Amino acid sequence: MAKYSFEFKKKVVKEYLDGKGSYERLANHYQIKYSSNIKKWVSAFRRFGDEGLIRSKKNKSYSFSYKLYMVELYLNTDMSYQNLALLEGINNPVLICRWVNDFRIAGPDALRPKKKGRSKLMKSSQKSTDKNEVNITAIDTSGERVKQLEDELLKLKIENAYLKEFRRLRLEEETLLKK
């Protein structure tokens, strides 16, 4: 459940727009921890109207190309997540933040849609009645899993090469200091 109801947010926004107080004064009056929350509500209300204050019950899905476009737009401009979300009509700026962080950590592949649910390990006709028996066909050889393992292997190889070079430089420095 959301911490603040739609009615409460609308009441606070209306008071601000009617000039009954600043962000800080209204935050103190209604015991809202951060006055920036009111600022976000006002911005969302100005851009989207009542829809900007309503917490969505459905998760909207975005395409890979749209996510990549948003990340590149954020990285290439000086816009904040909030301003970018308002510009593009996204009611949740944290979503853009998550996309940017995922992109920085794992690259563009992190923005691709992921399959939902459990992966099917074996066909129902091949299920074994003996629980102790290991079935070789149960190994997941899907292309997605192989790609994930190849990416992990590449990262580990890079990390290993970096650590070896770092060790070599450190040993070289120690030998220079001993002389």
C-alpha atoms as an extended CHARMM CRD file, in Angstrom:
* protein
*
       179  EXT
         1         1  MET       CA              0.0000000000        0.0000000000        0.0000000000  PROA      1               0.0000000000
         2         2  ALA       CA              1.2020000000        3.5120000000       -0.7730000000  PROA      2               0.0000000000
         3         3  LYS       CA              2.2250000000        5.6590000000        2.1440000000  PROA      3               0.0000000000
         4         4  TYR       CA              0.0860000000        8.5950000000        1.0330000000  PROA      4               0.0000000000
         5         5  SER       CA             -3.3720000000        8.2530000000       -0.4760000000  PROA      5               0.0000000000
         6         6  PHE       CA             -4.4760000000        9.9620000000       -3.6680000000  PROA      6               0.0000000000
         7         7  GLU       CA             -6.8900000000       12.1880000000       -1.7340000000  PROA      7               0.0000000000
         8         8  PHE       CA             -4.1620000000       13.3110000000        0.6680000000  PROA      8               0.0000000000
         9         9  LYS       CA             -1.7160000000       14.0870000000       -2.1430000000  PROA      9               0.0000000000
        10        10  LYS       CA             -4.3620000000       16.0440000000       -4.0290000000  PROA      10              0.0000000000
        11        11  LYS       CA             -5.2490000000       18.0500000000       -0.8940000000  PROA      11              0.0000000000
        12        12  VAL       CA             -1.6010000000       19.0030000000       -0.3190000000  PROA      12              0.0000000000
        13        13  VAL       CA             -1.0420000000       19.8540000000       -3.9910000000  PROA      13              0.0000000000
        14        14  LYS       CA             -4.1790000000       22.0240000000       -4.0880000000  PROA      14              0.0000000000
        15        15  GLU       CA             -3.0290000000       23.9030000000       -0.9880000000  PROA      15              0.0000000000
        16        16  TYR       CA              0.3460000000       24.5320000000       -2.5860000000  PROA      16              0.0000000000
        17        17  LEU       CA             -1.1900000000       25.6890000000       -5.8600000000  PROA      17              0.0000000000
        18        18  ASP       CA             -3.6240000000       27.9360000000       -3.9700000000  PROA      18              0.0000000000
        19        19  GLY       CA             -0.6330000000       29.6380000000       -2.3190000000  PROA      19              0.0000000000
        20        20  LYS       CA             -1.3700000000       28.4210000000        1.1960000000  PROA      20              0.0000000000
        21        21  GLY       CA              2.2410000000       27.5420000000        1.8820000000  PROA      21              0.0000000000
        22        22  SER       CA              5.6470000000       26.5720000000        0.5850000000  PROA      22              0.0000000000
        23        23  TYR       CA              6.8720000000       23.0060000000        0.1600000000  PROA      23              0.0000000000
        24        24  GLU       CA              8.6180000000       23.1290000000        3.5320000000  PROA      24              0.0000000000
        25        25  ARG       CA              5.6850000000       24.6500000000        5.3990000000  PROA      25              0.0000000000
        26        26  LEU       CA              3.2310000000       22.1120000000        4.0130000000  PROA      26              0.0000000000
        27        27  ALA       CA              5.6440000000       19.2670000000        4.7570000000  PROA      27              0.0000000000
        28        28  ASN       CA              5.9090000000       20.4250000000        8.3830000000  PROA      28              0.0000000000
        29        29  HSD       CA              2.1620000000       20.9720000000        8.6990000000  PROA      29              0.0000000000
        30        30  TYR       CA              1.2320000000       17.5190000000        7.3540000000  PROA      30              0.0000000000
        31        31  GLN       CA              4.2740000000       15.7730000000        8.8770000000  PROA      31              0.0000000000
        32        32  ILE       CA              5.6820000000       14.7120000000        5.5280000000  PROA      32              0.0000000000
        33        33  LYS       CA              9.3080000000       13.7380000000        6.0310000000  PROA      33              0.0000000000
        34        34  TYR       CA             10.6660000000       15.3190000000        2.8380000000  PROA      34              0.0000000000
        35        35  SER       CA              9.3940000000       18.4800000000        1.2040000000  PROA      35              0.0000000000
        36        36  SER       CA             10.7580000000       17.1320000000       -2.0900000000  PROA      36              0.0000000000
        37        37  ASN       CA              7.8420000000       14.6640000000       -2.0900000000  PROA      37              0.0000000000
        38        38  ILE       CA              5.4260000000       17.5810000000       -2.3640000000  PROA      38              0.0000000000
        39        39  LYS       CA              7.5100000000       19.0820000000       -5.1430000000  PROA      39              0.0000000000
        40        40  LYS       CA              7.3120000000       15.7790000000       -7.0710000000  PROA      40              0.0000000000
        41        41  TRP       CA              3.5500000000       15.5900000000       -6.5220000000  PROA      41              0.0000000000
        42        42  VAL       CA              3.0830000000       19.1410000000       -7.7940000000  PROA      42              0.0000000000
        43        43  SER       CA              5.2220000000       18.4700000000      -10.8870000000  PROA      43              0.0000000000
        44        44  ALA       CA              3.3520000000       15.2440000000      -11.6300000000  PROA      44              0.0000000000
        45        45  PHE       CA             -0.0100000000       16.9560000000      -11.1060000000  PROA      45              0.0000000000
        46        46  ARG       CA              0.9120000000       19.8210000000      -13.4390000000  PROA      46              0.0000000000
        47        47  ARG       CA              2.0590000000       17.4020000000      -16.1430000000  PROA      47              0.0000000000
        48        48  PHE       CA             -0.5210000000       14.5910000000      -15.8520000000  PROA      48              0.0000000000
        49        49  GLY       CA             -3.3620000000       15.9920000000      -13.7520000000  PROA      49              0.0000000000
        50        50  ASP       CA             -5.0040000000       13.5670000000      -11.3320000000  PROA      50              0.0000000000
        51        51  GLU       CA             -3.3420000000       10.6320000000      -13.1080000000  PROA      51              0.0000000000
        52        52  GLY       CA              0.0420000000       11.9000000000      -11.8950000000  PROA      52              0.0000000000
        53        53  LEU       CA             -0.9710000000       11.4030000000       -8.2640000000  PROA      53              0.0000000000
        54        54  ILE       CA             -2.5410000000        7.9660000000       -8.6620000000  PROA      54              0.0000000000
        55        55  ARG       CA             -0.2860000000        5.0230000000       -8.0060000000  PROA      55              0.0000000000
        56        56  SER       CA             -0.6180000000        2.6220000000      -10.9230000000  PROA      56              0.0000000000
        57        57  LYS       CA             -1.8540000000       -0.8610000000      -10.1210000000  PROA      57              0.0000000000
        58        58  LYS       CA             -0.5220000000       -2.3400000000      -13.3800000000  PROA      58              0.0000000000
        59        59  ASN       CA              3.0880000000       -2.6350000000      -14.4080000000  PROA      59              0.0000000000
        60        60  LYS       CA              3.5950000000       -1.1950000000      -17.8440000000  PROA      60              0.0000000000
        61        61  SER       CA              6.1910000000       -2.9410000000      -19.9580000000  PROA      61              0.0000000000
        62        62  TYR       CA              8.6190000000       -1.0300000000      -22.1570000000  PROA      62              0.0000000000
        63        63  SER       CA             10.4940000000       -2.2890000000      -25.1920000000  PROA      63              0.0000000000
        64        64  PHE       CA             14.2400000000       -2.8190000000      -25.2200000000  PROA      64              0.0000000000
        65        65  SER       CA             14.7510000000       -0.0230000000      -27.7490000000  PROA      65              0.0000000000
        66        66  TYR       CA             12.7280000000        2.4360000000      -25.6500000000  PROA      66              0.0000000000
        67        67  LYS       CA             14.7010000000        1.5970000000      -22.4990000000  PROA      67              0.0000000000
        68        68  LEU       CA             17.9640000000        2.0160000000      -24.3970000000  PROA      68              0.0000000000
        69        69  TYR       CA             16.7520000000        5.3380000000      -25.8060000000  PROA      69              0.0000000000
        70        70  MET       CA             15.8620000000        6.5850000000      -22.3010000000  PROA      70              0.0000000000
        71        71  VAL       CA             19.2290000000        5.5260000000      -20.8600000000  PROA      71              0.0000000000
        72        72  GLU       CA             21.1280000000        7.2200000000      -23.6900000000  PROA      72              0.0000000000
        73        73  LEU       CA             18.9830000000       10.3280000000      -23.3070000000  PROA      73              0.0000000000
        74        74  TYR       CA             19.7650000000       10.4720000000      -19.5920000000  PROA      74              0.0000000000
        75        75  LEU       CA             23.4960000000        9.8760000000      -20.0740000000  PROA      75              0.0000000000
        76        76  ASN       CA             23.8260000000       12.4130000000      -22.8970000000  PROA      76              0.0000000000
        77        77  THR       CA             21.8800000000       15.2470000000      -21.2640000000  PROA      77              0.0000000000
        78        78  ASP       CA             21.9850000000       17.0170000000      -17.9320000000  PROA      78              0.0000000000
        79        79  MET       CA             18.3730000000       16.1520000000      -17.1320000000  PROA      79              0.0000000000
        80        80  SER       CA             17.3920000000       14.6210000000      -13.8070000000  PROA      80              0.0000000000
        81        81  TYR       CA             15.4530000000       11.3760000000      -13.6010000000  PROA      81              0.0000000000
        82        82  GLN       CA             12.3860000000       13.3410000000      -12.4750000000  PROA      82              0.0000000000
        83        83  ASN       CA             12.5130000000       15.8070000000      -15.3760000000  PROA      83              0.0000000000
        84        84  LEU       CA             13.1630000000       13.0680000000      -17.9150000000  PROA      84              0.0000000000
        85        85  ALA       CA             10.2310000000       11.0350000000      -16.5730000000  PROA      85              0.0000000000
        86        86  LEU       CA              7.9360000000       14.0520000000      -16.7760000000  PROA      86              0.0000000000
        87        87  LEU       CA              9.1240000000       14.8290000000      -20.2980000000  PROA      87              0.0000000000
        88        88  GLU       CA              8.5290000000       11.2860000000      -21.5260000000  PROA      88              0.0000000000
        89        89  GLY       CA              5.2750000000       10.6990000000      -19.6400000000  PROA      89              0.0000000000
        90        90  ILE       CA              6.5920000000        8.1100000000      -17.2010000000  PROA      90              0.0000000000
        91        91  ASN       CA              4.9900000000        8.4650000000      -13.7940000000  PROA      91              0.0000000000
        92        92  ASN       CA              7.8230000000        6.6510000000      -11.9620000000  PROA      92              0.0000000000
        93        93  PRO       CA             11.2930000000        8.2420000000      -12.2980000000  PROA      93              0.0000000000
        94        94  VAL       CA             12.8470000000        5.4120000000      -10.2510000000  PROA      94              0.0000000000
        95        95  LEU       CA             12.2360000000        3.1710000000      -13.2510000000  PROA      95              0.0000000000
        96        96  ILE       CA             14.6420000000        5.2270000000      -15.3550000000  PROA      96              0.0000000000
        97        97  CYS       CA             17.1610000000        5.1730000000      -12.5070000000  PROA      97              0.0000000000
        98        98  ARG       CA             16.9750000000        1.3660000000      -12.4070000000  PROA      98              0.0000000000
        99        99  TRP       CA             17.4920000000        1.1300000000      -16.1790000000  PROA      99              0.0000000000
       100       100  VAL       CA             20.5430000000        3.4120000000      -16.0150000000  PROA      100             0.0000000000
       101       101  ASN       CA             22.0830000000        1.4510000000      -13.1300000000  PROA      101             0.0000000000
       102       102  ASP       CA             21.4710000000       -1.8830000000      -14.8570000000  PROA      102             0.0000000000
       103       103  PHE       CA             22.9920000000       -0.4780000000      -18.0470000000  PROA      103             0.0000000000
       104       104  ARG       CA             26.0900000000        0.7390000000      -16.1770000000  PROA      104             0.0000000000
       105       105  ILE       CA             26.5710000000       -2.6300000000      -14.4650000000  PROA      105             0.0000000000
       106       106  ALA       CA             25.8470000000       -5.1140000000      -17.2480000000  PROA      106             0.0000000000
       107       107  GLY       CA             25.5660000000       -3.1320000000      -20.4690000000  PROA      107             0.0000000000
       108       108  PRO       CA             22.6620000000       -3.0080000000      -22.8930000000  PROA      108             0.0000000000
       109       109  ASP       CA             21.7710000000       -6.6940000000      -22.4790000000  PROA      109             0.0000000000
       110       110  ALA       CA             20.5240000000       -5.9020000000      -18.9670000000  PROA      110             0.0000000000
       111       111  LEU       CA             17.6730000000       -3.9250000000      -20.5380000000  PROA      111             0.0000000000
       112       112  ARG       CA             16.3940000000       -6.8380000000      -22.6120000000  PROA      112             0.0000000000
       113       113  PRO       CA             13.1470000000       -8.4370000000      -21.4350000000  PROA      113             0.0000000000
       114       114  LYS       CA             13.5890000000      -11.4580000000      -19.2190000000  PROA      114             0.0000000000
       115       115  LYS       CA             11.5160000000      -14.6090000000      -19.3890000000  PROA      115             0.0000000000
       116       116  LYS       CA              9.0450000000      -14.9100000000      -16.5410000000  PROA      116             0.0000000000
       117       117  GLY       CA              8.5200000000      -18.0020000000      -14.4290000000  PROA      117             0.0000000000
       118       118  ARG       CA             10.5530000000      -21.1190000000      -13.9310000000  PROA      118             0.0000000000
       119       119  SER       CA             12.5460000000      -22.5990000000      -16.7400000000  PROA      119             0.0000000000
       120       120  LYS       CA             11.3300000000      -25.9830000000      -17.8740000000  PROA      120             0.0000000000
       121       121  LEU       CA             14.0800000000      -28.4560000000      -17.1310000000  PROA      121             0.0000000000
       122       122  MET       CA             12.6560000000      -31.6100000000      -18.6750000000  PROA      122             0.0000000000
       123       123  LYS       CA              9.6630000000      -32.7170000000      -20.6450000000  PROA      123             0.0000000000
       124       124  SER       CA              6.7940000000      -34.1740000000      -18.6510000000  PROA      124             0.0000000000
       125       125  SER       CA              7.0830000000      -37.4960000000      -20.5010000000  PROA      125             0.0000000000
       126       126  GLN       CA             10.6860000000      -37.8780000000      -19.3360000000  PROA      126             0.0000000000
       127       127  LYS       CA             10.0160000000      -37.3330000000      -15.6260000000  PROA      127             0.0000000000
       128       128  SER       CA             11.5640000000      -40.0080000000      -13.4910000000  PROA      128             0.0000000000
       129       129  THR       CA              9.5870000000      -41.7690000000      -10.7820000000  PROA      129             0.0000000000
       130       130  ASP       CA             12.7720000000      -42.4030000000       -8.7920000000  PROA      130             0.0000000000
       131       131  LYS       CA             13.6630000000      -39.1620000000       -6.9800000000  PROA      131             0.0000000000
       132       132  ASN       CA             17.3020000000      -40.1680000000       -6.4640000000  PROA      132             0.0000000000
       133       133  GLU       CA             17.9460000000      -40.7780000000      -10.1600000000  PROA      133             0.0000000000
       134       134  VAL       CA             19.7490000000      -37.9660000000      -11.9840000000  PROA      134             0.0000000000
       135       135  ASN       CA             18.4690000000      -37.2430000000      -15.4670000000  PROA      135             0.0000000000
       136       136  ILE       CA             21.0190000000      -35.7130000000      -17.8440000000  PROA      136             0.0000000000
       137       137  THR       CA             18.2630000000      -34.1240000000      -19.9350000000  PROA      137             0.0000000000
       138       138  ALA       CA             17.3880000000      -31.9650000000      -16.9080000000  PROA      138             0.0000000000
       139       139  ILE       CA             20.3600000000      -29.7130000000      -17.6170000000  PROA      139             0.0000000000
       140       140  ASP       CA             19.1910000000      -26.3650000000      -18.9140000000  PROA      140             0.0000000000
       141       141  THR       CA             20.9030000000      -25.7540000000      -22.2530000000  PROA      141             0.0000000000
       142       142  SER       CA             18.8020000000      -22.8750000000      -23.4470000000  PROA      142             0.0000000000
       143       143  GLY       CA             20.5730000000      -20.2630000000      -25.4990000000  PROA      143             0.0000000000
       144       144  GLU       CA             19.8390000000      -17.6020000000      -22.8920000000  PROA      144             0.0000000000
       145       145  ARG       CA             21.5710000000      -19.5960000000      -20.1320000000  PROA      145             0.0000000000
       146       146  VAL       CA             24.5600000000      -20.3130000000      -22.3760000000  PROA      146             0.0000000000
       147       147  LYS       CA             24.8490000000      -16.5960000000      -23.2040000000  PROA      147             0.0000000000
       148       148  GLN       CA             24.6610000000      -15.7450000000      -19.4980000000  PROA      148             0.0000000000
       149       149  LEU       CA             27.4310000000      -18.2250000000      -18.6870000000  PROA      149             0.0000000000
       150       150  GLU       CA             29.6060000000      -16.9460000000      -21.5530000000  PROA      150             0.0000000000
       151       151  ASP       CA             29.1800000000      -13.3750000000      -20.2770000000  PROA      151             0.0000000000
       152       152  GLU       CA             30.1020000000      -14.4580000000      -16.7650000000  PROA      152             0.0000000000
       153       153  LEU       CA             33.1570000000      -16.3130000000      -18.0810000000  PROA      153             0.0000000000
       154       154  LEU       CA             34.2870000000      -13.2260000000      -20.0140000000  PROA      154             0.0000000000
       155       155  LYS       CA             33.9140000000      -11.0200000000      -16.9190000000  PROA      155             0.0000000000
       156       156  LEU       CA             35.9180000000      -13.4940000000      -14.8380000000  PROA      156             0.0000000000
       157       157  LYS       CA             38.6700000000      -13.6700000000      -17.4810000000  PROA      157             0.0000000000
       158       158  ILE       CA             38.9040000000       -9.8760000000      -17.5240000000  PROA      158             0.0000000000
       159       159  GLU       CA             38.9920000000       -9.7450000000      -13.7350000000  PROA      159             0.0000000000
       160       160  ASN       CA             41.6570000000      -12.4460000000      -13.6290000000  PROA      160             0.0000000000
       161       161  ALA       CA             43.8480000000      -10.6190000000      -16.1650000000  PROA      161             0.0000000000
       162       162  TYR       CA             43.4390000000       -7.3850000000      -14.2140000000  PROA      162             0.0000000000
       163       163  LEU       CA             44.4570000000       -9.0370000000      -10.9400000000  PROA      163             0.0000000000
       164       164  LYS       CA             47.4690000000      -10.7350000000      -12.5430000000  PROA      164             0.0000000000
       165       165  GLU       CA             48.6480000000       -7.4150000000      -13.9910000000  PROA      165             0.0000000000
       166       166  PHE       CA             48.0780000000       -5.6910000000      -10.6530000000  PROA      166             0.0000000000
       167       167  ARG       CA             50.1210000000       -8.3850000000       -8.8710000000  PROA      167             0.0000000000
       168       168  ARG       CA             52.9170000000       -8.1030000000      -11.4440000000  PROA      168             0.0000000000
       169       169  LEU       CA             53.0920000000       -4.3190000000      -10.9990000000  PROA      169             0.0000000000
       170       170  ARG       CA             53.0690000000       -4.6370000000       -7.2250000000  PROA      170             0.0000000000
       171       171  LEU       CA             55.9170000000       -7.1760000000       -7.2610000000  PROA      171             0.0000000000
       172       172  GLU       CA             57.8450000000       -4.9930000000       -9.6780000000  PROA      172             0.0000000000
       173       173  GLU       CA             57.3970000000       -2.0210000000       -7.3480000000  PROA      173             0.0000000000
       174       174  GLU       CA             58.5590000000       -4.0580000000       -4.3340000000  PROA      174             0.0000000000
       175       175  THR       CA             61.7250000000       -5.1420000000       -6.1390000000  PROA      175             0.0000000000
       176       176  LEU       CA             62.4590000000       -1.5120000000       -7.0380000000  PROA      176             0.0000000000
       177       177  LEU       CA             61.9990000000       -0.4620000000       -3.4170000000  PROA      177             0.0000000000
       178       178  LYS       CA             64.3460000000       -3.1980000000       -2.1650000000  PROA      178             0.0000000000
       179       179  LYS       CA             67.1540000000       -2.0110000000       -4.4520000000  PROA      179             0.0000000000
